[in-house]
Amino acid sequence: MLSAVEAILLSVATSEAMLGVLGNSFIVFVNCMDWVRNKKLPKVGFILIGLATSRIFTIWLIMLDAYAKVFFLNMAMSSNLRECLSYMWVIVNHLSVWFATSLSIFYFLKIANFSHYIFLWLKRRSNKVFVFLLGYLIITWLASFPLAIKLIEDVKIHHSNTSWLIQLENRALFINYAFANTGVISFFLIALTACFLLIMSLWRHHRRMQSNVSEFRDLNTEAHVKAMKVLFSFIILFILYFVGVFIETLCLFLKENKLLFIFGFTMSSMYPCCHSYILILTNSQLKQASVRTLQGLKYCET
């Protein structure tokens, strides 16, 4: 039986998850319709479709895993469901973080302005950068699966034993978990680095624009400030997602701690939900489509 706080947090997390599915489905729909209409798919459209689709699967996996652990913990840990979810999680989580990293690098190479020769070299070879990232994704998948299988078996064997919590096997499980997520962690760090560098570039440009007195400067300054706010919100949500997933994983080692687990579920659900709506509000195509949709719904009601 859940306490009042646990029930409230679970309701909030479930609402976030459902809104996330709705927002990401809208992104997929709009970009697919644009693809059909124009008979071509730009790189950013491909990244947005892939990111939104992988997030939809991520949300359903997080929610299924959370409800299984909250209401059917013993069955979830001992049945094949745990194994199936873990294998799917390795694929989907890597893919979701890879698309988020690709989007960060895409905007970094497109918008940032640095004179350093490494940046200019990467900007001229942006397609090769994405091919390299794709190759690295495949390598991390191949490296993560054997470690994930070992981790699943260790958790299965030791979950029913209360004495193992005070043994050194805890440390071994944490090490295996860290190695199994090396790819995700490296993509996460690459995305954060790209975002911070882009913020630095925008801030430098913003400072330069402040020295020019004109109406055009005011419009440009507002656009740059808005872009920096979007990037900061992405970084915060991305960090919260990883903290939430870490808390959920940590609860494998802490029995009967549903409140902490549900809190982690709430944190991890914020990123795929909130960031999808940030993308809709900051992307002109998605924003126009959302306005038309809301107008259509308002017309239908009247």
C-alpha positions, 0 to 999 in steps of 0.5 A, spaced: 500 500 500 502 506 498 503 512 502 499 519 501 506 522 499 508 516 494 501 516 491 502 523 489 509 523 486 507 517 482 501 521 480 505 526 478 510 522 474 505 518 471 502 525 468 509 527 466 510 521 462 503 521 459 504 528 457 511 526 454 508 521 450 503 526 447 508 531 446 513 527 442 508 524 438 506 531 436 513 532 434 514 525 430 507 527 426 509 534 424 516 532 422 513 526 418 507 530 415 513 535 412 517 529 410 511 526 406 509 533 403 516 535 401 518 528 399 525 530 403 527 529 410 532 534 412 538 532 417 534 536 423 528 533 421 531 526 422 534 527 428 527 530 431 523 524 429 529 519 432 529 523 438 522 523 439 520 516 437 526 513 442 523 518 447 516 515 447 519 508 448 523 510 453 517 513 457 513 507 456 519 503 459 521 507 465 513 507 466 512 499 465 519 498 470 516 503 475 509 500 476 512 493 476 517 495 481 512 499 485 506 494 485 510 487 483 517 487 486 518 480 487 515 478 481 519 483 477 525 481 479 525 474 478 521 473 472 523 474 465 520 481 465 526 484 468 530 481 463 526 483 457 526 490 460 533 491 461 535 489 454 530 493 451 533 499 456 540 498 453 538 499 446 532 505 447 536 509 452 543 509 448 539 511 442 535 516 446 541 519 449 545 519 442 539 523 438 539 528 444 547 528 443 546 529 435 541 534 436 546 538 441 552 537 436 547 539 430 546 546 433 553 547 436 556 546 429 550 550 425 550 556 430 556 557 434 562 561 431 569 560 433 575 561 430 579 555 432 581 550 427 578 544 430 571 547 430 572 549 423 575 542 421 569 539 424 564 544 421 566 542 414 566 535 416 559 535 420 556 529 416 563 525 418 561 527 425 555 524 425 557 518 422 563 517 427 557 518 433 553 512 429 559 508 429 561 509 436 553 508 438 554 501 435 560 499 439 557 501 445 551 497 444 556 491 443 560 493 449 554 494 453 550 487 452 555 482 455 555 487 461 548 488 462 547 480 461 552 479 467 549 485 471 542 482 470 544 475 473 547 478 479 541 482 481 537 476 480 541 471 484 543 476 490 536 480 490 533 475 495 539 474 499 539 480 505 546 479 507 549 480 500 547 488 501 553 488 506 558 484 502 563 487 497 559 484 491 555 491 492 561 494 489 562 489 483 555 491 481 556 498 481 562 497 477 559 493 472 553 498 472 558 504 470 561 500 465 555 498 462 553 505 461 559 508 459 557 509 452 551 513 455 555 517 460 560 519 454 554 521 450 551 525 456 558 529 457 559 530 449 552 533 449 553 537 455 560 540 452 557 542 446 551 546 449 556 549 454 560 551 448 554 554 444 552 558 450 559 561 450 559 563 443 552 566 444 554 569 450 560 572 446 556 574 441 551 577 445 556 582 449 558 584 442 551 586 440 550 590 446 555 595 443 551 596 437 545 601 438 540 599 434 533 596 433 536 590 430 541 589 436 535 589 440 531 583 436 538 579 436 539 580 443 532 577 445 533 571 440 540 570 443 538 570 450 532 566 449 537 561 445 541 561 452 535 560 456 533 554 452 540 551 452 540 552 460 533 548 461 536 542 456 542 542 460 538 542 467 533 537 465 538 532 462 542 532 468 535 531 472 534 525 467 540 522 469 540 523 476 533 520 476 535 514 472 541 513 477 536 513 483 532 508 480 538 504 479 540 505 486 534 502 489 535 495 486 540 495 492 535 498 497 529 494 499 523 497 501 524 504 499 518 506 494 518 513 496 526 514 493 524 510 487 518 513 485 522 520 486 527 518 481 521 516 477 518 523 477 525 526 476 527 521 470 520 523 467 521 530 467 526 530 461 522 527 456 516 530 457 518 538 458 524 538 453 519 535 448 514 542 449 520 546 449 522 544 442 515 545 440 515 552 443 522 554 440 521 551 433 518 555 428 515 549 424 512 545 430 510 552 434 506 554 428 503 546 427 501 547 435 497 553 434 493 550 428 492 544 432 489 548 438 485 553 433 482 547 430 480 544 437 477 550 439 473 551 433 471 544 433 468 545 441 464 551 438 
